[in-house]
Every structure is written in structure tokens, then in C-alpha cells.
Amino acid sequence: MTPRRRPLLPHRRTLMKLLHWGMVPLFIWFLLVQPADVARIGPAAVRFHSVMGLVFVSAALLWWVSYMRRGLLGRPGPKLRGWARWLHPVLHKTLIWGIFGVALTGLLIGVTSTVQLWAGGIVPIAVPLDMPRANDLVGLIHSIEFYALAGLALAHAAFHIWRHLRLRDNALRIMAPKVLHRFL
């Protein structure tokens, strides 16, 4: 009998935990730091901000592709009833599609730009079509969409904290790293 080989990649749930918790600091970064803020610091700060954007978009697209291929990672727990059972998948799907939408409008900012934009100084975003009015509109939509998504992410966190504390269904343990389980 041949020994079982370890899979090349970790389990899907482990990958999603890494992706989930990796997105949190990036999300906070983009909530607090605007391109105008880093432009005042200098070109190195602008490049760093751009690299953070590239990492965020890459993670967002990876998450979206995972969802499109295999659906949501989990289902509502048995303790969820009524409105909470309905809200669980709606909240998660809206977050995933919202992250994809933010990535898409970011691409449209590059498409409608007057100059060639580079993600992290590495990847050209798109061929600029020199459409300043459309660029302003897409930039506004991108900002509104991102901040609405941030509000949704806070609602998502509040929902899972409520589940964990009120229903005592260990909702936080599902996505928390194992080292934190003893605190939950």
C-alpha cells in the first residue's frame, strides 16, 4: 500500500480563513487612507498604496472565483431560524459580489483615465480612453460602493458576534484561527 501524499494546497476552509483575515487589514487600510493622503507623502507611498490595491483586488477576485466555482463555504447553522437563516446567505453573497463590484469599478477607473494607470507599478490596469467625465462618475460610484461595502462588512461582523453571543453557536470559532479559539 502506498502512503497517502499530502495535498499541495491546504483545505479550502483554511484558504478562505487566510483570505478572510487577510482582507480585514486591507479593508481598514483603504477605509482610512485615500490616494490624496499618500500623494502628499511622495511617490514611494503612492506605489505602496497601489501595491496594497493590487493585493486587495487579487484577493477579491480569488474569493469571487472560489464562490463562482464552488458556492458559499458554509451554510446557516441549525440554530439560525427565521430572518437570521434568510439573512446568512444573503449577507455573504452580497459581500462577495460587492467586493467583485469594487474591483470592477477600479478597473473602470483605469479604463476611463487620461493616463496609463499601473496596479502596484506592476500590472497595467487598462488602456486609458481619456474620458474625464466618465472617470469622475466611475470614481464616485467606486467610492460609494466601497463605503457601502464597509458598512455591510460591519453588519456581517455584528451578525456573527450576535450569533456567537446570543445563540451560542460558536459562529466566531468557524472563521477564527485555532490559536484564538480558547478566547471565544
Beta strands, then each sheet from edge to edge (+ up, - down):
strand 1: 118-119
strand 2: 123-124
sheet 1: 1+ 2-
end
